[in-house]
Amino acid sequence: MNGNRRLTLGRGAAVAALVCLFCGLLNREVFFRSWFYGFMLWYSVSLGALAGLMTHHLSGGRWGFVTRRLMEAALTPLPMLAVAFFVFFFGTSLLREGTGYFHPVAVALRAVICFGVWIGLSAALRRRSLLQDGTGDETPTREMRAISGPGLVVYFLTVSLAMTDWVMALEPGWRSTMFPGIMIATQVLMSLSAATAGAVWLLPEGAEVERLRTAQTWMDLGKLLFAFVIFWAYVAFAQLLIVWSGNLPDESVWYLARSRGGWEWLARGVGAAAFFAPAGVLLFQAPKRNRFVLAKVAVGIWVAQAIYLFWVVMPAFYPRFHVSWMDGVVPAAIGLFWSLCFWMGWSRAPRIARNDPRIQRLGVLTS
């Protein structure tokens, strides 16, 4: 079954490559704009998984035992995403027009460092996680925790560098110290919502899994989703409030581009879909106890954040509201590449980590 699914995804990825080639030949400028949005979309899922995984290793929460292997598999596409970024970087001049700090060589060098750090952290955690599967020694678990503390600090720093170089640089002169925090919240929400839905629909049935997929596990995941929805809304509103109160042209330009030309309607929709709707549902206990309802809410959060990223990225290219068919096709093509890499990582390890001493303390045998 796994082999057939990988074969199907592989064929889909081959078709996706041809579709991307066709789109690039048809309209190179529109293609690379859509490519960048697709890259940001799937990059956010993988980077959020890295943050979620390290948070779990530090906290040892029950919620992480059903999402851990899903998040580990979501790190597998990082080398592919690095290639996708440099396809955009060298394929268009959008990030190669700066000077000084934003000189193309400096931007490329920082990108290499960022991807190197993310891939290195991912490999270190994955290697020790698989090593723990085959031994009763607690050393790999302790090492993962030791890596995750400094790793989260490095994650915050590198994401700040990346968002400054890749997104803020698209609108020269605009800078915000809050913006990387908003993007981090988006990354965590996208990965956590995807992992929550995956824990419901991808994990196999079985006594071992069901002992972990308890009502308390779903409550914990629901509370985490609720907390990060609130945090995302808080940092997004805080940035708006700071810019509005300052009323400086260099700071206001980013919001002006996204509050006229039709983009203001999308902004209102994002506010409703990304904050009011999920917060209104997750405020109550019942949806968090029902795993199937929670999975549907998680999917809604993922879609809302994907639309939010579209609102963040695309007005830098289009002064008026614009949606091209490539904005759907190209990100979907990148998603097929991402899914193939994810499935390769997902199929190479047990669905639940084995011999983890923290799971065994919960009374669930995984050896």
Rosetta blueprint (number, residue, H / E / L):
1 M L
2 N H
3 G H
4 N H
5 R H
6 R H
7 L H
8 T H
9 L H
10 G H
11 R H
12 G H
13 A H
14 A H
15 V H
16 A H
17 A H
18 L H
19 V H
20 C H
21 L H
22 F H
23 C H
24 G H
25 L H
26 L H
27 N L
28 R H
29 E H
30 V H
31 F H
32 F H
33 R H
34 S H
35 W H
36 F H
37 Y H
38 G H
39 F H
40 M H
41 L H
42 W H
43 Y H
44 S H
45 V H
46 S H
47 L H
48 G H
49 A H
50 L H
51 A H
52 G H
53 L H
54 M H
55 T H
56 H H
57 H H
58 L H
59 S H
60 G L
61 G L
62 R L
63 W H
64 G H
65 F H
66 V H
67 T H
68 R H
69 R H
70 L H
71 M H
72 E H
73 A H
74 A H
75 L H
76 T L
77 P L
78 L H
79 P H
80 M H
81 L H
82 A H
83 V H
84 A H
85 F H
86 F H
87 V H
88 F H
89 F H
90 F H
91 G H
92 T L
93 S L
94 L L
95 L L
96 R L
97 E L
98 G L
99 T L
100 G H
101 Y H
102 F H
103 H L
104 P H
105 V H
106 A H
107 V H
108 A H
109 L H
110 R H
111 A H
112 V H
113 I H
114 C H
115 F H
116 G H
117 V H
118 W H
119 I H
120 G H
121 L H
122 S H
123 A H
124 A H
125 L H
126 R H
127 R H
128 R H
129 S H
130 L H
131 L H
132 Q H
133 D H
134 G L
135 T L
136 G L
137 D L
138 E L
139 T H
140 P H
141 T H
142 R H
143 E H
144 M H
145 R H
146 A H
147 I H
148 S H
149 G H
150 P H
151 G H
152 L H
153 V H
154 V H
155 Y H
156 F H
157 L H
158 T H
159 V H
160 S H
161 L H
162 A H
163 M H
164 T H
165 D H
166 W H
167 V L
168 M H
169 A H
170 L H
171 E L
172 P L
173 G L
174 W L
175 R L
176 S L
177 T L
178 M L
179 F H
180 P H
181 G H
182 I H
183 M H
184 I H
185 A H
186 T H
187 Q H
188 V H
189 L H
190 M H
191 S H
192 L H
193 S H
194 A H
195 A H
196 T H
197 A H
198 G H
199 A H
200 V H
201 W H
202 L L
203 L L
204 P L
205 E L
206 G L
207 A H
208 E H
209 V H
210 E H
211 R H
212 L H
213 R L
214 T L
215 A H
216 Q H
217 T H
218 W H
219 M H
220 D H
221 L H
222 G H
223 K H
224 L H
225 L H
226 F H
227 A H
228 F H
229 V H
230 I H
231 F H
232 W H
233 A H
234 Y H
235 V H
236 A H
237 F H
238 A H
239 Q H
240 L H
241 L H
242 I H
243 V H
244 W H
245 S H
246 G H
247 N L
248 L L
249 P H
250 D H
251 E H
252 S H
253 V H
254 W H
255 Y H
256 L H
257 A H
258 R L
259 S L
260 R L
261 G L
262 G L
263 W H
264 E H
265 W H
266 L H
267 A H
268 R H
269 G H
270 V H
271 G H
272 A H
273 A H
274 A H
275 F H
276 F H
277 A H
278 P H
279 A H
280 G H
281 V H
282 L H
283 L L
284 F L
285 Q H
286 A H
287 P H
288 K H
289 R H
290 N L
291 R H
292 F H
293 V H
294 L H
295 A H
296 K H
297 V H
298 A H
299 V H
300 G H
301 I H
302 W H
303 V H
304 A H
305 Q H
306 A H
307 I H
308 Y H
309 L H
310 F H
311 W H
312 V H
313 V H
314 M H
315 P H
316 A H
317 F L
318 Y L
319 P L
320 R L
321 F L
322 H L
323 V L
324 S L
325 W L
326 M H
327 D H
328 G H
329 V H
330 V H
331 P H
332 A H
333 A H
334 I H
335 G H
336 L H
337 F H
338 W H
339 S H
340 L H
341 C H
342 F H
343 W H
344 M H
345 G H
346 W H
347 S L
348 R L
349 A L
350 P L
351 R L
352 I L
353 A L
354 R L
355 N L
356 D L
357 P H
358 R H
359 I H
360 Q H
361 R H
362 L L
363 G L
364 V L
365 L L
366 T L
367 S L
